[in-house]
Amino acid sequence: MNIKEEMVNDLDFTMPRVIVTQRMTILENVTAIVMISEKALTVRSGRRYTTVVGENFVIKEIGEGRLIIEGNIRQVEFLQAEDAGQDRRIQD
């Protein structure tokens, strides 16, 4: 990846950015917390969703577009919302 591609990714605020260690996760470009439980946290970043799965979550910091979570991180999942305007009719 060249420097231009890296810069474009760094400045795209609709894409989730995640930094993960075994005990801490930093989620950037967060627009909303969608779901939170003892074992999972899902956030929205534009039209994409990020789910962090683990145990003993503690939200250490909530800032503008940033969330810092501590706990035993097991898995990170990235999902994209389906296009709501897409035509879903079955063709014969």
Order of alpha helices (4+ residues) and beta strands (2+ residues): alpha-beta-beta-beta-beta-beta-beta
